[in-house]
Amino acid sequence: MTEIFDNIRKLYRFYPPAESLSPYIEFFSETDLQAAGLLIQERNFTVKLFPSFTPTIWLNLGSPYQLYNGTKPHAIDERTDVLVLRSKTIERCNAPTDNIFTVKFLPGGFEAIFGISQTKIADDVIPLQDLIPAQIIKKIKNAADFESRISLWEDYLHERKLQNVKSHYLHVVQKSIDTFLDTEMKLSLGQLADKIHMSEKSMNRYFNHVVGTGPKHYFNILRARTAVTDFLKTPEFFSPYTYGYYDMSHFYRDAIKFTGRRMAQY
């Protein structure tokens, strides 16, 4: 199953973070065992995720799985929990007994809470116990249900957040992303820099410091992800101009570069 093209969300239950954590965390999720059981049944399956530069924690509540971060394979056993940046296409090869709890951070959100730049994650797969005490991880994993795990996570993340001050760099990056989206993704980097009252050179430095890539690369990913998602939902009403593309050919080229698939067939 491939995100955007397949409805992988039907495999999971989702929950938004508390309002105080919403600037840093996109969502919590956990495998919906009943829904996944009906869908997957007795066959192994894969979940493919495109780049997003959103640090993501995966707690393994089920069986071992194989993880490909780009082309590099990682064997994850049933006791191992990991942190990934999603700077490359990631693919998890799972058994029907897969059960994953996810904490997905917004760009820069991991640093705001943990005080560690997401640039240090890069394209590695980092054992979670290198960042969080083993007893905390065990307590969360052994909680009675999804809601209890969310409550424990939020308590822990609030505690960590109090120990770290939101940096000026993070504020500028979040403002840049919000402004880009509010202006329908039509601004060039120079126009966006002017809009937030800074130089293009400084904006580039801030993005590389916080996100781990330059603003041009990040915004190309954000635009392509958003546009392809909307195109597949309602292709008959899709307009490339809404997303800052010059024409459909421009969109098609970007979509192929991002997903590896041709949109014309849809």
C-alpha positions in Angstrom: 0.0 0.0 0.0 1.3 3.4 -0.9 0.2 6.6 0.8 -1.8 9.1 -1.3 -2.6 6.4 -3.9 -4.0 4.0 -1.3 -6.1 4.8 1.7 -3.6 3.6 4.3 -5.4 5.6 7.0 -8.0 3.0 7.1 -5.4 0.7 8.8 -5.0 3.0 11.7 -6.8 5.0 14.4 -5.8 8.7 14.6 -6.0 11.3 17.3 -4.9 14.9 17.3 -2.6 16.2 20.0 -3.6 18.5 22.8 -3.8 22.2 21.8 -0.6 23.0 23.6 1.3 20.4 21.6 -0.4 21.1 18.2 2.4 23.5 17.0 4.8 20.6 17.3 2.9 17.3 16.7 0.6 16.5 13.7 -1.0 13.4 15.2 -0.9 10.2 17.2 -2.0 7.0 15.6 -2.2 3.2 16.3 -3.0 0.2 14.1 -6.7 -0.5 14.1 -6.4 -4.3 14.6 -10.0 -5.1 13.6 -9.9 -3.0 10.4 -6.4 -4.1 9.5 -7.3 -7.8 10.2 -10.2 -7.6 7.8 -8.1 -5.9 5.1 -4.8 -7.7 5.4 -6.0 -11.2 6.6 -3.3 -13.8 6.0 -0.9 -12.0 3.7 2.2 -9.9 4.3 1.9 -6.3 3.2 4.0 -3.1 2.8 3.3 0.5 3.7 5.2 3.1 1.5 5.6 6.7 2.6 6.9 9.6 0.6 9.4 12.1 1.9 8.0 14.8 4.3 10.8 15.8 6.7 8.5 15.1 9.6 10.3 13.3 12.4 8.3 10.2 13.2 8.4 7.8 16.2 7.2 4.2 15.7 6.5 2.1 18.8 6.4 -1.6 17.9 3.4 -3.2 19.7 3.4 -6.2 17.3 5.7 -8.4 15.3 9.1 -7.8 13.7 9.2 -5.9 10.4 11.6 -4.9 7.7 12.2 -1.2 7.2 13.7 0.4 4.1 14.8 4.0 4.6 15.5 4.9 1.0 17.2 1.7 -0.3 18.9 0.9 3.0 17.3 -2.1 4.9 16.8 -2.3 8.6 15.5 -5.3 10.5 13.2 -4.1 13.4 12.4 -6.8 16.0 9.4 -6.8 18.2 11.2 -5.1 21.1 12.7 -2.2 19.0 11.1 1.2 18.7 12.6 3.8 16.3 12.8 7.4 15.2 13.0 8.4 11.5 13.1 11.7 9.8 11.3 10.7 6.6 13.8 12.6 4.4 13.6 9.8 1.9 10.9 7.4 0.7 10.3 4.9 3.5 8.8 1.4 3.2 7.7 -0.9 6.0 7.3 -4.6 5.1 4.9 -6.0 7.7 3.2 -9.3 8.8 -0.6 -9.5 9.4 0.3 -9.2 13.1 1.7 -5.7 12.6 0.8 -3.2 15.4 2.4 0.2 15.3 1.9 3.3 17.5 3.0 6.5 15.8 3.9 10.0 17.0 4.3 12.2 13.9 6.0 15.6 14.5 5.7 18.7 12.4 9.0 20.1 10.9 11.0 21.5 13.8 8.6 20.1 16.4 10.9 17.4 17.5 13.6 19.9 18.3 11.2 22.2 20.2 10.3 19.3 22.5 13.5 17.3 22.7 16.1 20.0 22.1 17.7 17.9 19.4 17.8 19.2 15.8 16.1 16.9 13.3 19.1 17.5 11.1 20.9 15.0 13.4 18.4 12.3 12.4 19.2 12.7 8.7 18.6 9.4 7.0 19.3 7.2 10.0 17.0 4.9 11.9 17.6 5.8 15.5 16.7 3.4 18.4 14.2 5.3 20.6 15.9 4.1 23.8 18.8 6.4 22.8 16.5 9.4 23.4 13.8 8.3 25.9 14.4 6.3 29.1 13.6 2.6 28.7 11.1 2.6 31.6 9.1 5.4 30.0 8.9 3.5 26.7 7.9 0.3 28.5 5.2 2.1 30.5 3.7 3.6 27.4 3.8 0.3 25.4 2.3 -1.6 28.3 -0.6 0.8 28.7 -4.1 -0.7 28.5 -5.3 0.9 25.3 -4.7 3.6 22.6 -6.2 6.4 24.7 -4.0 5.5 27.7 -0.9 5.5 25.5 -1.9 9.0 24.2 -2.3 10.3 27.7 1.1 9.0 28.8 2.7 10.4 25.7 1.2 13.8 26.2 2.3 13.9 29.8 5.8 13.0 28.9 6.0 15.4 25.9 4.6 18.3 28.0 7.4 17.6 30.6 10.1 17.6 27.9 8.7 20.7 26.3 9.0 22.7 29.5 12.7 22.0 29.5 13.3 23.4 26.0 12.7 26.9 24.7 11.3 27.4 21.2 14.1 28.8 19.1 14.0 31.8 16.9 15.0 29.6 14.0 12.0 27.3 14.5 9.6 30.3 14.7 10.9 31.7 11.4 10.6 28.3 9.6 7.0 27.8 10.9 6.1 31.3 9.8 7.6 30.6 6.4 5.6 27.4 6.0 2.3 29.0 7.2 2.8 32.0 4.8 3.6 29.7 1.9 0.3 27.8 2.5 -1.7 30.9 3.1 -0.6 32.3 -0.2 -1.7 29.1 -2.1 1.9 28.0 -2.6 2.4 30.6 -5.4 5.2 32.7 -4.0 8.8 32.3 -5.2 11.5 32.0 -2.5 12.4 35.6 -3.0 8.8 36.8 -2.7 8.3 34.6 0.4 11.5 36.0 2.0 10.2 39.5 1.4 6.8 38.6 2.9 8.4 37.5 6.2 10.9 40.4 6.1 14.2 38.5 5.7 16.7 37.7 3.0 16.5 34.6 0.9 20.0 33.7 2.1 18.9 33.8 5.7 15.7 31.8 5.0 17.8 29.1 3.3 20.1 29.0 6.4 17.2 28.7 8.8 15.6 25.9 6.8 18.8 23.9 6.6 19.3 24.4 10.4 15.8 23.4 11.4 14.4 21.1 8.7 17.6 19.5 7.3 17.1 20.7 3.8 16.7 24.0 1.9 13.4 25.8 1.5 13.2 25.1 -2.2 13.4 21.3 -1.8 11.0 21.4 1.2 8.4 23.5 -0.6 8.6 21.4 -3.7 7.8 18.3 -1.6 5.0 20.1 0.2 3.5 21.4 -3.0 3.7 18.0 -4.8 2.3 16.1 -1.8 -0.7 18.5 -1.5 -1.4 18.7 -5.2 -1.1 15.0 -6.0 -3.4 14.2 -3.0 -6.1 16.7 -4.2 -5.7 15.6 -7.8 -6.4 11.9 -7.0 -9.4 12.9 -4.9 -11.2 15.0 -7.6 -9.2 15.0 -10.9 -12.1 16.5 -12.8 -12.0 19.7 -10.6 -8.2 19.9 -10.3 -6.5 23.1 -11.4 -2.6 23.3 -11.3 -2.7 27.0 -10.8 -4.2 26.6 -7.3 -0.9 25.1 -6.2 1.5 27.5 -8.0 2.1 25.4 -11.1 2.3 27.1 -14.5 0.2 24.4 -16.2 -0.7 20.7 -16.1 2.6 19.7 -17.7 4.5 21.4 -14.9 2.3 19.5 -12.4 2.8 16.2 -14.2 6.6 16.6 -14.1 6.6 17.4 -10.4 4.2 14.5 -9.6 6.4 12.0 -11.4 9.5 13.3 -9.7 7.8 13.0 -6.3 5.9 9.7 -6.6 7.5 8.0 -9.6 4.1 7.5 -11.1 2.4 9.1 -14.1 -0.7 11.0 -13.3 -2.3 10.8 -16.7 -3.6 7.2 -15.9 -5.7 8.7 -13.2 
